[in-house]
Amino acid sequence: MASYEGNPVAKNIKSAPTWSDESANLLKVAPGFVLGTVDAGSTPGFAGNKADGQAALAAGAAELSALQEQLFANSRAGDNRKVLLILQGMDTSGKGGIVRHVVGAVDPQGVSHHAFKAPTEAELRHDFLWRIRKEVPTAGLIGVFDRSHYEDVLIGRVKQLAPPEEIEQRYGQIREFEEELFDDNTTVIKVMLHISAPEQKARLMERLERPDKYWKYNPGDIDERMLWPGYQAAYQTALERTSTAFAPWYVVPANRKWFARLAVQQLLLKALRDMVLTWPAADFDVLAERARLAAS
């Protein structure tokens, strides 16, 4: 079982046969959190097996779709609420699978998705948050960032792409940016998909052994893998510095893909349930419109 040191809830809750809102607290980064103590193969808050997890994922898909539709419908009535899901993790951690198997359950018109790659020369002429701000979701949408502004304190730190003092400033800028999002009625869900080095090696090997996976493989993935300790240290620092009350981090053990998908789905469901969404009231006379339609 993962050790979420410093999280009082984790000390009192045992694995449950089904997911609950309390289970999400087992994944939340709290003071004293140590990434190195998290078992990437564990399933905190869920005692079921793979079949149970897949069944729970399928069961939650309909509710996620319905809640997202309500969120979108309310935006047409002036409701400014939206959700931003930020996915971070080492190569092969399963970000694409989350997008396909979790976010893919909802109506595409209610989703904005952006995968951030290395910045272009034009983007580098601006501050590091400039390109991020352009992609934040508008009212009624679930926005998904596959990688994000955190690359600038992860890759930026590990590969020394900016002076140390600039990297340090970025943590504060990130906190301010995410507080701005919160103040603009954006629910920010930040997920680190945590896999182990042996699991990553196995996933990369699968890409080299299966012709249908070649397209996913990048020789640069091995170069990044050689920097594993540095990335783990950079993640630890980012998690400590930027997990806040208004934009907490959740570390999701991701060696078991089915669990990672279920956990992220449930985090999204909790965020939408907490909004207490209802269908917007009609802004027209329903009875009069029925009469008009009957007479047409």
N, C-alpha and C positions, 0 to 999 in steps of 0.2 A: 504494500500500500504506500502511496506517495506520502511524504512528510511535508506538510505545509506549515512549517515552523512559524510561530507568532500569530497564527489564525485561531482565535478562541473557539470558533465554531467547529473547526476540524477536530478539536480535542473531544468534542461531545457527540459528534454524529458518526455513526457507523455506516457502512455501505448499505444502501436500501435496495429492495428488489425492483423498485421503479424510481424514475427520476422525480425530484421535487424541487421547488424553488430553493429550499435549503441546500440542496446538493450543489447549486451554483456557488455557494459560499466556500465550498471545499476547494474550488479552483481559483478563488480570488487572491490576488497578491496583497498581503498585509505586512505591516512592519515586522521585520525579522525574517521575511521570506528568503529562502536559500534555494536557488534553482538546482544546485547540485544534489539536493536531497530528494528531488522529485523522481519517482520511478516512472519512466516514459511508457512502461508497459502496463501500468495500473489503470483502474477504472473507478476513480473516486466518486462515491455517491451512487454507484450502480453496481449491484451484485449479480446481475444477469449475465448470460453468455452472449456470444455473437448473434445467435438466432433471436434472443430476447431483444438485443439492442437494435437489430434490423427491424424487428416488429414494432418497437417503440418509435423508431424513426419514421416508419410508414404511417403509424397512427398519428404522429404529430404533424405530418405534412399538410393534411386537410385544414387543421386549425391554423397553421402558419399562413396558408394561402388566404383563408377567410379574414384573418386579422390584418394581413397586408392590404387586402381589398378595402377594408374599412378605413385603414390609415389613408389610402389613396383617395377614397371617396370624400373623406373629411377635408382633404386639402382643397377640393373643389368648392368647399363651403368656407374657406378662409382659415382653416386650421394649419398652422405652420409647423407642426411636428414632423419629424423624420428620424431615421435611424442610420447610423454609420457603423458598419462592421469592418474592423481593421484586422487583416490576417497577416501575421508574421510567422516566420519559421525558417529553419535551414532548408536547403534544397531537398526535395522529395518529401517534405513534411506533410503534404496532402492539401495544400491550399486550393489547388484546382478541383480536387474531389469535393471539397466543401462547397465550392461554387456550383458544381454540377448536381450534387446529390442533396444539398440542403437548400440553397438559394434557388436552385432550379425548380423547386416545387411551387414557386409563386409566379404570378402573371409577369412576364418580362417587362411589360410597360410600367410596372411599379418598382423596377430595379434599375439602378445605375451602377455600372461596374467599370473599374479602371485598374489595370495592371501596370504598376510603375516600373519602368526599366531604368537603365542608367540615364541620367539627364543629358539632354542634347546641349550643344554649344549655346544655342539660343537660351535654353533654360538656365544654364550656368551663369548667364549675365544677370540673373535675378537672385534674390535671396532664396534659400532652399524651400521655403513654404509657398513660394509663388505658384508653382505648378500644382501644388496640392490644393490650394484654395480654389482653383478653377474647377476642380472635380468634386467638391463637396456636394452631397445630395440636396436637392430642393424639396420643398414641402411635399409630403405624402409618399416619399420614396424610401426604399431601403438601399442605401449606398454600400458598395463593397469595394474596399481597397485591397488588392492582392499585392502585398508589400506597400510601403507608404513613406511618409516623412521620417519614419524610424530608420530607414536605410541610411540616413545622414548622420545617425549616431551609432550605427552598427558597422556597415562597410566603411563609413567615414572614419570611425575610430580604429578599426582593425587594420585598415590599409593606410591609415594616416593621410587621408585625402584633404584634410584641413588641419590647421594648427590646433594643438590641444586646447588652448583657451577658447577657440571658436567652437569646438565641439562642446565644451562645458557650457557655453552660452546657449547652445541649441536646446538643452534640456529645459531651461526656463522658457524659451520661446515656444517650445512644444506645449508646455503646461498652459501658457497664456492662450495659445491658439485653441486648444481643446476646451478651455473655459469659455472662450468666445462661442464655440460651437454649442456648448451646453446652454449658454445664455440665449442662443438663437433657437432653442427648443429642439436641439439635436441630441438624441440618445446615442452616446458613443460606447461601442462594445469593442474592446481591444483583446484580441486572442493571440497568444503565442502557442503555436502547435509544436509541442516538445517531443522530439524523437531522439533516440539514442544513436550513438555513432555506429554500432553494429547493425542497427535497423537501416540506417541510411546506406551503409555499404551493401546490404542485401537488396535494397530497392534500386540502387544504381546498377548492380550486377544484373538484375532482372531486365533493365533497359538495354543492357549489352547482349543479353541472351535471347531476346525476343524481337524479331524484325518489326513487329507492330509497335514496339516501344522505342525504336531507334530515334524517332523524331523528337522524343523527349530528352534524349541524352545530349549533353554539352561537355566536351572535354574540359572546359573550364570548371565543371563541377568538382573535379578531382583537386584542382588547385585550391578551390574554396574549402574543400574538406580538410586539406592539410592545415588550415587555419582554425580548426575546430575549437581548441582551447581559447583562442582569442575571441571568437564569436560568443562562446558561452560566457566569458567575462563581460563582454560588451552587452549582452542581453541582461545579465544580472544588474549591471549599472543602470541600464535603461528602465528595467522594471522597478528598481528602487526609486529612481528619480522622478518617474512620470506616472506611477499608479496613484490616482487621486480619487477623492470622493465623487467627483463629477465625471471622471473618465478612468475607471479602474481597469487594471489588467487582469486577465484570466489566463492562467497557464494550463493548457489542456494536454494531458499525456496523449501522444498520437502514434505510438507504435501499433496500436489497434485502430485501424482506420474507422471501423464501425463505431467505436466509442467516440472518437474525435468528432465524427459527423453528428452523432446524437447529442453530444455536449454542446456543440455550437448551435444546433437547432433549438435546443432547450434554452440557451441564453437569449436567442432571438425571441422565442415565445414568451419568456419572462418579461423582456423589455416591452413587448407589445401588450401583454396582459396588464402590466403596470400602468399603461396609458388609459385603461378603462374605456376602451373605444366603443362607440355606439354608431349606428347609422345616422347620417345627417338628416335633419327634418326637411320636408319638402318646402321649397320657397315659392310655392304656387298653391292654388286652391285645388286639392285633389278631387273633391266631389265635382267641382265644375269641369275639370278636365276629363273626368270619366264620362260626364254627360255629353261633352263635346265629341269625345271619341265614339260614343255609342251612336250619336246622330250622324257621324260622318259616313 
